[in-house]
Amino acid sequence: MNTISSIRKDFLASHLRSQLGRLSSILNNIEEDRIVDGECASNSLKEVELNLRQIRKLCVEG
């Protein structure tokens, strides 16, 4: 089992918080009917997904 350094933990936590914020924003926009274009929501979710994959890679490589 690999341990994660405190600097790496901070880095990962920061990036995860960022993605959480983006997902929360997408959800709020959908719930408040500010997103009328499903393609816009889809593109935003794809971007979050790609970012999460990069974060996961960092965890595996760490």
Secondary structure, DSSP 8 states (H G I E B T S, - for coil): -----HHHHHHHHHHHHHHHHHHHHHHHHHHTT----HHHHHHHHHHHHHHHHHHHHHHHH-
